[in-house]
Structure formats: structure tokens, C-alpha cells
Amino acid sequence: MNRKISQLGENELIRILLDKRDSLLDDDMDSLLFESYHDDAALIENDSKYTVLSSDMLIEHSHFPSEMSYFQMGCKIVTVNVSDIISCNATCTSILISMALPPELTLGQYMQLTDGILYKCREYDVRLIGGDINENSEVILSGTAIGVIDNNVKLQNNIQEGNLIAVTGNLGSPAAGLDLLNNDNMDIPDKEKKSIINSILEPNLPMDISQTLKKYPEMITGMTDITDGLAVELGHLSDKNKNIGFEIYFDKLPYNSYLNVIAEDNNKDILDYLLHFGEEFELLLTLDEDLYEKYESEFEKLFIIGRTTNTDNIILIKDNDKEFIKVKGYEHLKG
């Protein structure tokens, strides 16, 4: 396992990954589909109206904290790509993953990386159907996720005034987790500290609530995931919905109370964590209020954080004061 991957080469590394993947495939899988998984292009079945495609790339120095293991890197490339599929109410069925790897990477590290990929594929019930391996000075992982959906696909441009705004889980923990990695001497219980750090190293998707939401597509007027921060995602929705604004209630934002301690210790405003970092991979939704009230009992893990308006502004209401939310967050290729 201490051998460098450069001693094996691309073809052997692909064979290792395919053997690991094949051992996890269903025995009753259609033979033609199975055979195509070893070809230059893979076949997938699709009985739905739409095929949904999304692609995302992760680069070591930008997306992987130094404390992140190779297993966790593999997990994350699957998570970020599947997230884009479920955020339009579709079901992710398969994924292609290409890897650019340093030649000095050991076989053991490669095995950890591919174990992480296959672990998340099993968790999300997604099949790895292809990809590529190349050489680079640092790890680059690129995924293309494939999903299916019928007429219940949810785009981001159908939001109406008076809709409820909701998120599926806590905000701000990944940003706080990154600060904890840089300074873990804060007076926080170990259990809470681990949970907050894991949110940045081991992000998960709200798969259970995603499945429940599929039962009530008529309730959803808009849907996206929070990868670039709540403020940025609200800005995207505002751009796509003319004359629609958003009022967010600070006291309704769900977050771990220990984030206040971490923010203060790092001389930051808690809003920097909650609004402007991202990496939560929670869903951000707008909902028809009447239908939500009808089905509310099935959505214990859905947090109502605001309401849409006709002001064309993004407003935060805190302590009875209103302030404009500045749309800012990390953007590639921008200084």
C-alpha cells in the first residue's frame, strides 16, 4: 500500500477501482448495462420524462482542508454532485468521476480515495458508471451526476410573493468548523466540537427530507442547495425571479448555539457564518404557504426562516430592525 500510484499506471488504477465497484453491484443487474460499465461509454436506463445532468469539480488547495482525509475527499466529490440533482427534486441514479492525481500518491491513499467515492455512492444509492484518471501536481476530482425526473422537476424561476422560505438543516457550521480546525482550544464540549468540524470534513445531504418533499411537488415553488452561502443563493433566486424579494428572520435561522462562541473568539460576526460561507449542502426552498400548512406534520426537520415579498430586496429582520443583506461569498476567478 506504500507503493506510489506511478508504479501502477492509469490502466491498473482503473482496473482496481472497477473491481471494487463491481463487487458492490447488484447480482440481478441487466447484463448489457453491466457490460457497458467496462466500455468507453456506459448505458443507463431512463423511463422518466427528463434526464437531469450536473457537473462539479473540486481542487485540493481550494476545496479540501489539510485535515481532510483521502476517504473524505472521495466522499465529498459524490456529495457535491448528488446535491445538485436532488436540489431540483430529481433522483440521482449514476455518476461519472474523473481524477487528476499526483504521481507520488501512494496506493493506500488511492484506495482510501476510491473507498470514499464508493461509500457515498452506496449511501445515496448511486452507481459509479465511469470517469477518467490523469496526472497532476495536486488532487483534482471532477464529477458528473445523472438523475431522472418527470413533470415534477423544480426550477428556480417560479417563486411567488408570499411564499414561505425554508431550509432543511443548520447553517454556519462548516464556516465555524474551518475556524475550529485552525484553533481548537476554544471552550466547547468535545461532542459539539466534533460535530461542527465534521460538517466541513464530512458533509452530508438531507436525503430523508428530500424523499418526503418528492411526495408534495405542488407545495414547492423554488428549490436550490446552499453551497455558496445563504446570501449568495438568495441572490441567485432574486436574479431569476423578477420583482421578488426575500425577508429573512434572524431568530428563525437554525444553527448550533456554540457558533456564537466560535465567532466571538475569531472576532467575527455570527452572520458571516450563517449567510456568507456556504458548504452546508442543505436545501433552500420556497413553499406555497397553504399547502405547507396542510402537510406541515410531515416536515419536522424543515425550518421556516422567512417569506418572499414584492420588494426586489433581500432583507434581514433582527431585533425588529431591517437591514439589507449583502450578496457576498466566495467566487472562483474573482479577486
N, C-alpha and C positions, 0 to 999 in steps of 0.2 A: 504493500500500500504506500510505501515511501518512494516508489518509482515515480519519475516525472512523466507527465502525460505525453511529453515529446518523445518518450521512448516507445510509446504505443502507436501514436498517429491517429488521424481523424477516423479512418475506417474501423479500427479496433475500438475506439471510444464509442462510436455509433453502435457497433455490434453489442458492446456491453450494455448500453442503455436500452437497446431494443430487447435484449434477452431479459433484462429486469422488468421492462414494461410488459412483455408478452406473458410472463409468469403471473401477472395480475389480471389479465384479460379474462372475460367470461368464457367458459368452455363452450357455450352454445352460440357463440358469435358467428354470424354468417361467414362462410369460408371465403367468399370473394372479398368482403370487407377486410378480413384478416390478412389475406394475401396482399391487398393493396397497401397495407401498412408497411410493407417491406419494399414497396416500389418507389419511384421518384415522385409520385403524387398519390395521395390517399383518397379513397372513396368514402363518402358519408351519406347516410340515408336522410331524407328530408320529406316528410309528409305534410309539413306546415306551409303556410302561405308565404312567409318571408324567411330568408336566411339572414342572420344578423352577424356582422363582422366587426371586429375591433382589434387594434394593434397598439402595443405599448412596449417601450424599451427602457431598460434600467442599466445605468452605467455605474461602475463600482464607486468612483470618487464622489458622485452626486447623490446616489440613492442608497448606498449601503454603509451605515456607520461602521467604524473599525471593529466594534464589538460584535457585529453580526456574523454568525457562523455561515459556512457554505450551505449547510442544510437550510438555514433561514433565508438565504439568498434564493435558493431554489423554490422555497415556499412562496416568496414574495412575487416572483415573476408570474406565477399562476394566479395569485390573488388579485394583482392589479388588472390583469386581463379579464378574468371572470367578472370582476366588479363592473366593468363597462357593459358587459352583456346583461347582467341582472338589473342594471340601472335603467334599462328601457323595458323592463318587465318580461324579458325573454329568458329562455332556459339555455344555459351554455352546455353544449354537447361534446365539443372537442377543442383541441388547442395544438398549435404548432409552436415550437420553441427553438430558436437559434441561439447559439452560444459562441462568443469570441473569448478565448481563454489564453492566459499566459502559458508559455511552454514549460515554465518551471513549476506549474501547478502539479501537485502530487496526485497519484491515482486515488489515494484515500480522500483527498479533498474533492476530487471529481465525483467519487461515489457519494459523498455527503451531499453535494450539489444536486445530483440526479435523484437521490433519495428524497430530498425536499420537494422536488418537482413532482415526483410520483405520489408522495404523501398527500399533497394538496389536490392532485387530480382525483385521488380516491375520495378525499373528504368532500369535494364538490361534485362528485360523480361525473367527471370529465375525462375524456380519452385523449391521451397524447398520440397524435397521428403523424407527426413529422417534425422537420426542422433542419438545422444545419450546424456544423461546427467549423470554426475558423480560428485563426491565431491573432492575438492582440496583446498589448502590454499590460492591460488590466481586464477584469471580467466585464463583459457586456452581455446582457441577456435580453433577447427580443422575443416577444410572444405575439401570436395572432390567434385570438379566440373566435370560435364559431358557435353561433346559437340559432335557435329556431323560435318563431313566434307566429301566431295567427293574427287576426284583426285587432287583438288587444295590445298591440305594441304601443308603448308610451313614449312620445317625443316630448320636447321641452317647450313647444310654442303654442300650447293650448290652455294657458293659465288664464283664469278669470278673476275679476275683482271680487273680494270677499271670500276667496278660498283660504282654508287653513294651511299653515306652513308647519311641516313636521320633519323630525329626524328620527332615525332608528336606534340611536345609542349615544353614549357620552362623547363630548367634544373636548379637544385640547390636550388629551393625554399624550399623543405622540410628541408634541412640541415640548411638553414638560418632561417626557421620558428622555428626550435628547439632552436636556439640561441636567437631568439626573445622571446620565452617563458621564457627563463632564464634571459633575460634582455630586457624589453620592453620600456626602457627610451630613446631609440635612436630617433634621429630627423628624423622621417619618417612619411609621411601623414597617418592618421588613415586607410584610404581606402586601401592603399598599404600594411600596416602592417597586416590588417585583411586578405587580400588575401594571403599573404605569410604564415601566421600562419595556415590558413585553409588548405594549401597544405599538411601539416603534420598531421593535425587533421581530415581532411575530404578529403582524396584522391579520385580522380575521374578517370575514364577511357576515352580514346578518342574513344567513341563508334561511333560517326558520321563518322570520317575518317576511322575507321575500316570497316564500311559498304561500304564506297566508294572503299577501297582497294580490297574488295572481288570481285568487278567488273572487276579488271585487274590483276588476279593472275599471268599472264605471265610476268608482269613487276617486280615482287618481286623475288629476288634470295635468300634472307635470312631475318629472322624475329625473334625478341625476344622482351621482355619487359625490362624496366630499373628499376629493383627493388633493385639491389645491387650496383648501380653506373655505369656510362658510361664506366669507365676504366675496371671494372670487366667484364661487359657484352662484351666489345670488346675482352677481354682476352679469354672469353669462345668461341667466334666466331673464334678467331685465332686458338685455340686448335682444333677446329672441321674442319678447312679448311687449309690443308697443303699448305705452301708457299704463303699464302695470308696475306698481311699486310694492315694496315689502316693509312691513313693520315687524321688528323682532323684539321680543320681551326678554330683557336680560335675566329676570328672575325665573324664567321658564327654561333657560338653556341648561341641559343636563351635563354635569361634569363632576369629576371626583373632587371633593372639597379640599383635598391636600394640594391641589393645584394652586390654591391661594398661597400656601406656604412656599412652594417652589418658585412661583412668580415673584413673591416679595424677596426671597433670598437671592434671586437673579436680577433684581432691580427692573422687573418687567411688569407691565400691566396685564392683568388676567385676560383682557380682551385680545392681547397678542396671541395667546394660546388658543382661545375659543374661536376667533374669527379669521386669523391671518396665517395659519401654518398649514393645516390640512393633514393628509396621510391617515385620516380616520377610517376611510372606506365604509362609512355609514351612508345610508341613503338619505337624500334630501327630497321631500315630496311636497306638492301642493294638492289639497284634497277638497272635494265638494263637502261643505260643512254638514248638510242634511244627511248625506249618505254616510259620512264618518260617524255621526251620532247614531245612526241605525246599526252600524257594525262595530261600534266602539269596544264592546265587551271582548272582542277577539284580538284586540291590539294593546295588550298591557305594556309592551315594550316600545310603543310609539309615543314620541314626545311632541306635543303641540307647542311650538315656540313662537308663533306669530300669525299674521294674517296679511293677505295681499290687499293692495289699495289701488286707487287710480291716480296716484301722485307722481309716478315715474321716478320715485326716490327710494333709497334703501335707508331705513331709519332704525335706530336702536332706542328703545324706551327703557330707561334706567332711572330709578328713584323719581319717577314722574316727569323726568326731563327727556326731551327728544334730541338726539344728535345724529348727524349723517354718518353712515358707515362708509369709510373709505375703502374702495375696492383695491386691495393690495395683497400681494402674496408672491411666492417665488415663480418666476417665469424664465424658462430656458432662453438663452441668446439675448437676454435683456440685462443691461448693466446693473 
